[in-house]
Amino acid sequence: MELPTGTRVYPGIWTVAFRAIYHAFFVAVASGSCAPYPVSVRIGNDTLRNDGNARGVAMSVGTPEQDMAFVPQWNLNNTMLYGSSAFCYALSDGNAPWSAKSCITMRGGQYDPFNSKTRTGVGTNSTFMSALVNLGKIATRAWSIFWGCQGATRNTQLDGSMVFGGYDRAKVTGIPLTQQLAPQQWDGDNMKCLTGMTVYISDLILNFGNNIDVSLFSNDIIDSEFPYQELAHKFPAYMIPNAPYLIMLPLYPYFKNFHHYISIFINKCSLSINFYMIYCSLNNTPYSKDLAINTKPLLSIRIPNDQLVMPEKHIDSKTG
């Protein structure tokens, strides 16, 4: 099993990784024959100064350079870094405190003397993107991302890339689906779509093979805890590409149906690298097939099993 250095695999636990590989393109056309080309940066397991690894956009900061693994944040405009304290005491949750070495891994690197988060803001007023344009490094504030693949074995892993100033044509196939961005803020107690990327899911299908597909939109499973209700033909979903999970489902009926059809006992979520993904014990056989997501306008996305069910990964609080 090929996993990043500094991660521990719990042999009795797998994570149902409800995680998608999103290709989010915000594309503008640059004019002029002398316009600079887009800049592509690798997304992968970046080696940090503590010899640990963290997955993210691999970039260096400062002179001399300090390697960092950045997480793109769609709704932020500023670039922030964790400093020497990195607030890892907040992760102990009453357990043994995190060592300085493990804290570097958890935060994707540390930069001294600054004291904030390891994230690159790429919002509509991004200071980072504006600086690249103003310096003549890229022609437009457009950007795109391909997160890559994070399976358990070498042949199910693939580095991704983030392109500043355009997109990678090799990552695009088929007929483009274009929709207007419509960012929404908080509405009372409900969080709206901060990225502005809203899609309507019309079906969620478990692909069992042998021409056997099961829809999670089915009303066949009746649970006495919940009143029967007519299912909508679609429901809105907000795309957040930097989320560490594939999808958050309403408990009834969609997750209840998922739980029923895979016949696996699930009672908690991960609080480590695969944050809030659901656990399934190896006392049960993990779900071994794929999941398809259908949206309106019509788009079908099939999530292969090696990106859907993955071993639980953990950063050791002492060694990093």
ZADOSE-362908 format. One record per residue (C-alpha): residue number from 1; residue in one letter; x, y, z. Coordinates in nm, 4 decimals. Each point is the difference from the previous one (the first is absolute). Layout:
pos  code  px  py  pz
NUM  A  X  Y  Z $
...
END
This chain:
pos  code  px  py  pz
1  M  0.0000  0.0000  0.0000 $
2  E  0.1473  0.3324  -0.1047 $
3  L  -0.0875  0.2805  0.2420 $
4  P  0.1682  0.3342  0.0808 $
5  T  0.2795  0.0040  0.2557 $
6  G  -0.1220  0.1117  0.3405 $
7  T  -0.3426  -0.1633  -0.0255 $
8  R  -0.1173  -0.3015  0.1933 $
9  V  -0.2544  -0.2485  -0.1335 $
10  Y  -0.2392  -0.1632  0.2442 $
11  P  -0.0196  -0.3620  -0.1245 $
12  G  -0.3524  -0.0554  0.1309 $
13  I  -0.1617  0.3093  -0.1472 $
14  W  -0.0843  0.1200  -0.3476 $
15  T  -0.1451  0.3328  -0.0927 $
16  V  -0.2871  0.0368  -0.2407 $
17  A  0.1550  0.2989  -0.1604 $
18  F  -0.2976  0.1866  -0.1421 $
19  R  0.2500  0.2155  -0.1877 $
20  A  -0.0195  0.1269  -0.3578 $
21  I  0.2688  0.1039  -0.2454 $
22  Y  -0.1198  0.3394  -0.1092 $
23  H  0.1234  0.1878  -0.3038 $
24  A  -0.0992  0.3582  0.0780 $
25  F  0.0779  0.2370  -0.2848 $
26  F  -0.0357  0.3778  0.0175 $
27  V  0.1231  0.0872  -0.3460 $
28  A  0.0679  0.3356  -0.1609 $
29  V  0.1594  0.0625  -0.3405 $
30  A  0.3184  0.2036  -0.0131 $
31  S  0.0678  0.2043  -0.3121 $
32  G  0.3303  0.1019  -0.1511 $
33  S  0.2710  -0.2083  -0.1599 $
34  C  0.2480  0.0708  0.2816 $
35  A  -0.2264  -0.1034  0.2872 $
36  P  0.1733  -0.2289  0.2524 $
37  Y  -0.0915  -0.3668  0.0100 $
38  P  -0.1951  -0.1523  0.2906 $
39  V  0.2086  -0.1424  0.2848 $
40  S  -0.0629  -0.3579  0.1183 $
41  V  0.0921  -0.1040  0.3554 $
42  R  -0.0006  -0.3606  0.1214 $
43  I  -0.2528  -0.1244  0.2553 $
44  G  0.1355  -0.2984  0.1889 $
45  N  0.1690  -0.1220  0.3171 $
46  D  0.2424  0.2822  0.0757 $
47  T  0.3032  -0.0749  0.2201 $
48  L  0.0216  0.2443  0.2911 $
49  R  0.2953  0.1098  0.2111 $
50  N  -0.0849  -0.2630  0.2641 $
51  D  0.0306  -0.2709  -0.2709 $
52  G  -0.3739  -0.0572  0.0246 $
53  N  -0.2392  0.0294  -0.2921 $
54  A  -0.3162  0.1995  -0.0555 $
55  R  -0.2130  0.0043  -0.3149 $
56  G  -0.0638  0.3353  -0.1587 $
57  V  0.1198  0.2545  -0.2550 $
58  A  0.3799  -0.0265  0.0270 $
59  M  0.1503  0.3495  0.0306 $
60  S  0.2901  0.1623  0.1849 $
61  V  -0.0064  0.3240  0.1975 $
62  G  0.2774  0.2374  0.1027 $
63  T  0.3759  0.0219  -0.0455 $
64  P  0.1425  -0.2516  0.0631 $
65  E  -0.2992  -0.1961  -0.1223 $
66  Q  -0.2262  -0.1857  0.2403 $
67  D  -0.2104  -0.2773  -0.1536 $
68  M  -0.3745  0.0103  0.0646 $
69  A  -0.3060  -0.2003  -0.1013 $
70  F  -0.2799  0.2488  -0.0676 $
71  V  -0.3738  -0.0683  -0.0073 $
72  P  -0.1878  0.2214  -0.2516 $
73  Q  -0.2908  0.1831  0.1612 $
74  W  -0.2702  0.1007  -0.2450 $
75  N  -0.1684  0.2666  0.2098 $
76  L  0.3115  0.1717  0.1423 $
77  N  0.1976  0.2824  -0.1572 $
78  N  0.3173  -0.0081  0.2113 $
79  T  0.2854  -0.2480  0.0370 $
80  M  0.0650  -0.1081  0.3586 $
81  L  0.2653  -0.2132  0.1688 $
82  Y  0.0244  -0.1770  0.3317 $
83  G  0.2795  0.1353  0.2164 $
84  S  0.2155  -0.1706  0.2608 $
85  S  -0.2814  -0.0658  0.2499 $
86  A  -0.2461  -0.1236  -0.2674 $
87  F  -0.2772  -0.0393  0.2612 $
88  C  0.0478  -0.3769  0.0188 $
89  Y  -0.1083  0.0013  0.3648 $
90  A  -0.3527  0.0286  -0.1346 $
91  L  0.0373  -0.3438  -0.1611 $
92  S  0.0869  -0.1883  0.3185 $
93  D  -0.3661  -0.0161  0.1078 $
94  G  0.0967  -0.1032  0.3527 $
95  N  0.2584  -0.2515  -0.1214 $
96  A  0.3792  0.0251  -0.0006 $
97  P  0.1171  0.3332  -0.1472 $
98  W  0.1349  0.0068  -0.3535 $
99  S  0.3763  0.0210  -0.0361 $
100  A  0.1588  0.2798  -0.2029 $
101  K  0.0975  -0.2521  -0.2681 $
102  S  -0.3484  -0.1449  -0.0395 $
103  C  -0.1490  0.3490  -0.0035 $
104  I  0.2052  0.0862  -0.3098 $
105  T  -0.1499  -0.2983  -0.1834 $
106  M  -0.3552  0.0791  0.1069 $
107  R  0.0252  0.3634  -0.1139 $
108  G  0.1760  -0.0674  -0.3303 $
109  G  0.3171  0.1783  0.1167 $
110  Q  0.0883  0.2943  0.2242 $
111  Y  0.1357  0.3401  -0.0862 $
112  D  0.1606  0.2113  0.2657 $
113  P  -0.0799  0.2665  0.1186 $
114  F  -0.3503  0.0144  -0.1468 $
115  N  -0.2807  -0.1617  0.1895 $
116  S  -0.3026  -0.0868  -0.2126 $
117  K  -0.1223  -0.2680  -0.2363 $
118  T  0.1617  -0.1987  -0.2826 $
119  R  -0.2551  0.0905  -0.2662 $
120  T  0.0110  0.1784  -0.3326 $
121  G  -0.2947  0.2276  -0.0616 $
122  V  -0.1207  -0.0104  -0.3605 $
123  G  -0.3262  0.1920  0.0396 $
124  T  -0.1245  0.2607  -0.2452 $
125  N  0.2187  0.2677  0.1655 $
126  S  0.2968  -0.2253  0.0739 $
127  T  0.3116  0.1965  0.0970 $
128  F  0.2169  -0.2940  -0.1133 $
129  M  -0.1544  -0.0191  -0.3482 $
130  S  0.0039  0.3793  -0.0378 $
131  A  0.3701  0.0084  0.0887 $
132  L  0.0793  -0.2600  -0.2683 $
133  V  -0.1858  0.2043  -0.2612 $
134  N  0.1601  0.3280  0.1082 $
135  L  0.3482  -0.1546  -0.0189 $
136  G  -0.0706  -0.1254  -0.3514 $
137  K  0.0330  -0.3663  0.1021 $
138  I  -0.3472  -0.0898  -0.1305 $
139  A  -0.2406  0.1793  -0.2330 $
140  T  -0.3225  -0.0486  0.1916 $
141  R  -0.1283  -0.0835  0.3471 $
142  A  -0.1582  -0.3156  -0.1392 $
143  W  0.1055  -0.3247  0.1643 $
144  S  -0.0853  -0.3709  -0.0031 $
145  I  0.0669  -0.3012  0.2186 $
146  F  0.0250  -0.3765  -0.0330 $
147  W  0.0418  -0.1536  0.3463 $
148  G  0.1315  -0.3334  -0.1235 $
149  C  -0.0689  -0.3455  0.1459 $
150  Q  0.0627  -0.1264  0.3539 $
151  G  -0.0577  -0.3750  -0.0041 $
152  A  0.1639  -0.2499  0.2347 $
153  T  0.2425  -0.1485  -0.2552 $
154  R  0.2522  0.1519  -0.2379 $
155  N  -0.2082  -0.0672  -0.3109 $
156  T  -0.2984  0.1871  0.1506 $
157  Q  0.2024  0.3102  0.0873 $
158  L  0.0632  0.2937  -0.2300 $
159  D  0.1439  0.3457  0.0570 $
160  G  -0.2303  0.2863  -0.0856 $
161  S  0.0723  0.3532  -0.1157 $
162  M  -0.1131  0.3558  0.0522 $
163  V  0.0302  0.2345  -0.2976 $
164  F  0.0228  0.3755  0.0541 $
165  G  -0.1049  0.2115  -0.2962 $
166  G  -0.1979  -0.2613  -0.1930 $
167  Y  -0.0694  -0.3715  -0.0089 $
168  D  0.1541  -0.3275  -0.1148 $
169  R  -0.1688  -0.0985  -0.3265 $
170  A  0.1090  -0.3628  0.0483 $
171  K  -0.2271  -0.0235  0.3071 $
172  V  -0.3121  0.1032  -0.1937 $
173  T  -0.2183  -0.2363  -0.2001 $
174  G  -0.3520  -0.0063  -0.1383 $
175  I  -0.2476  0.2848  -0.0364 $
176  P  0.0541  0.2834  0.2532 $
177  L  -0.2705  0.0620  0.2589 $
178  T  -0.0178  0.3734  0.0650 $
179  Q  -0.1989  0.1612  0.2805 $
180  Q  0.0017  0.3423  0.1581 $
181  L  0.1862  0.0428  0.3284 $
182  A  -0.2378  0.1139  0.2733 $
183  P  0.1767  0.0329  0.3373 $
184  Q  -0.2327  0.0057  0.3012 $
185  Q  0.0746  0.0916  0.3595 $
186  W  -0.1519  -0.1113  0.3316 $
187  D  -0.3769  -0.0009  0.0251 $
188  G  -0.0946  -0.0184  0.3669 $
189  D  0.1313  -0.3327  0.1275 $
190  N  0.0552  -0.1450  -0.3481 $
191  M  0.3247  0.0312  -0.1924 $
192  K  -0.0513  0.0776  -0.3671 $
193  C  0.2323  -0.0706  -0.2906 $
194  L  0.3098  0.2151  0.0526 $
195  T  0.1732  -0.1345  -0.3119 $
196  G  -0.2932  0.0917  -0.2235 $
197  M  0.0037  -0.3466  -0.1602 $
198  T  -0.3460  -0.1515  0.0462 $
199  V  -0.1136  -0.3171  -0.1738 $
200  Y  -0.3194  -0.2018  0.0324 $
201  I  0.0460  -0.3706  0.0724 $
202  S  -0.2656  -0.2068  -0.1732 $
203  D  0.1227  -0.3458  0.1005 $
204  L  0.2610  -0.1869  0.2029 $
205  I  0.0613  -0.3518  -0.1271 $
206  L  0.1920  -0.2889  0.1521 $
207  N  0.1542  -0.2014  -0.2848 $
208  F  0.0061  -0.3620  0.1208 $
209  G  0.1018  -0.1423  -0.3374 $
210  N  -0.1697  -0.2662  -0.2140 $
211  N  -0.2414  0.2708  -0.1154 $
212  I  -0.1225  0.0470  0.3594 $
213  D  -0.0323  0.3666  0.0951 $
214  V  -0.1812  0.1264  0.3093 $
215  S  -0.1238  0.3574  0.0431 $
216  L  0.0331  0.1737  0.3363 $
217  F  -0.3042  0.2042  -0.1011 $
218  S  -0.2147  -0.3074  0.0587 $
219  N  -0.2871  0.0148  0.2497 $
220  D  0.0080  -0.3758  0.0520 $
221  I  0.1715  0.0206  0.3381 $
222  I  -0.2435  0.1194  0.2649 $
223  D  0.1427  0.0836  0.3415 $
224  S  -0.2332  0.0427  0.2954 $
225  E  0.2190  0.2817  0.1322 $
226  F  -0.0937  0.2198  -0.2927 $
227  P  -0.3381  0.0799  -0.1492 $
228  Y  -0.0542  -0.1069  -0.3578 $
229  Q  0.0531  0.2860  -0.2417 $
230  E  -0.0154  0.0343  -0.3735 $
231  L  0.3489  0.0375  -0.1456 $
232  A  0.0848  0.2994  -0.2126 $
233  H  0.1188  -0.0687  -0.3528 $
234  K  0.3193  0.1908  0.0802 $
235  F  0.1658  0.1907  0.2836 $
236  P  0.2553  0.2849  -0.0020 $
237  A  0.3623  -0.0730  0.0827 $
238  Y  0.2746  0.2550  0.0570 $
239  M  0.3366  -0.0927  -0.1513 $
240  I  0.2914  0.0655  0.2382 $
241  P  0.3069  -0.1514  -0.1714 $
242  N  0.2257  0.0356  0.3058 $
243  A  -0.2367  -0.2018  0.2232 $
244  P  0.1674  -0.3227  0.1230 $
245  Y  -0.3090  -0.2117  -0.0779 $
246  L  -0.2006  -0.0779  -0.3115 $
247  I  -0.3501  0.0940  0.1095 $
248  M  -0.2085  0.0724  0.3093 $
249  L  -0.3349  -0.1759  -0.0263 $
250  P  -0.3257  0.0578  0.1856 $
251  L  -0.0452  -0.2869  0.2463 $
252  Y  -0.3413  -0.0931  -0.1356 $
253  P  -0.0456  -0.1532  -0.2442 $
254  Y  0.3280  0.0258  -0.1938 $
255  F  0.2540  -0.1010  0.2660 $
256  K  -0.2414  -0.2517  0.1510 $
257  N  -0.0315  -0.1606  -0.3413 $
258  F  0.3788  -0.0024  -0.0456 $
259  H  0.0432  -0.1602  0.3422 $
260  H  -0.2625  -0.2635  -0.0811 $
261  Y  0.1267  -0.1026  -0.3426 $
262  I  0.3690  -0.0346  0.0908 $
263  S  -0.0885  -0.2073  0.3116 $
264  I  0.2854  0.1443  0.2062 $
265  F  -0.0186  0.1226  0.3591 $
266  I  0.0927  0.3695  0.0180 $
267  N  -0.0049  0.1892  0.3276 $
268  K  0.2565  0.2809  -0.0137 $
269  C  0.2067  0.2331  -0.2156 $
270  S  0.3715  0.0625  -0.0383 $
271  L  0.1511  0.2979  0.1802 $
272  S  0.3447  -0.0340  -0.1602 $
273  I  0.1275  0.0631  -0.3557 $
274  N  -0.3178  -0.1365  -0.1582 $
275  F  -0.2007  0.2422  0.2101 $
276  Y  -0.3659  -0.0930  0.0490 $
277  M  0.0071  -0.2962  -0.2367 $
278  I  -0.1947  -0.2948  0.1350 $
279  Y  0.1692  -0.3008  0.1593 $
280  C  -0.0750  -0.3577  -0.0903 $
281  S  0.1631  -0.2799  0.1984 $
282  L  0.1867  -0.2817  -0.1712 $
283  N  -0.2242  -0.2341  0.1955 $
284  N  -0.2213  0.0668  -0.2996 $
285  T  0.1049  -0.0293  -0.3622 $
286  P  0.0459  0.3546  -0.1366 $
287  Y  -0.2219  0.1096  -0.2857 $
288  S  0.1939  -0.1009  -0.3107 $
289  K  -0.1879  0.1685  -0.2853 $
290  D  -0.0389  0.3519  -0.1376 $
291  L  -0.2333  0.2936  0.0561 $
292  A  -0.1544  0.2130  -0.2761 $
293  I  -0.1262  0.3559  0.0521 $
294  N  -0.2469  0.1378  -0.2528 $
295  T  -0.0747  0.3718  -0.0182 $
296  K  -0.2317  0.2348  -0.1845 $
297  P  0.0902  0.1332  -0.2550 $
298  L  0.0908  -0.3566  -0.0933 $
299  L  0.3484  -0.0960  0.1162 $
300  S  0.0995  -0.3424  0.1292 $
301  I  0.3074  -0.0364  0.2226 $
302  R  0.1155  -0.3492  0.0934 $
303  I  0.2171  -0.0291  0.3119 $
304  P  0.2208  -0.3120  -0.0201 $
305  N  0.0118  -0.2152  0.3093 $
306  D  0.3720  0.0605  0.0573 $
307  Q  -0.0799  0.3702  0.0544 $
308  L  -0.3197  -0.0691  0.1958 $
309  V  0.1221  -0.2517  0.2609 $
310  M  0.3485  0.0587  0.1380 $
311  P  0.1967  -0.0999  0.3127 $
312  E  -0.0226  0.2399  0.2901 $
313  K  0.3160  0.2139  0.0316 $
314  H  0.1274  0.1571  0.3197 $
315  I  0.2837  0.2385  0.0894 $
316  D  0.1829  -0.1178  0.3102 $
317  S  -0.0220  0.2743  0.2644 $
318  K  0.3614  -0.0584  0.1076 $
319  T  0.2022  -0.0956  -0.3062 $
320  G  -0.1964  0.1858  -0.2714 $
END
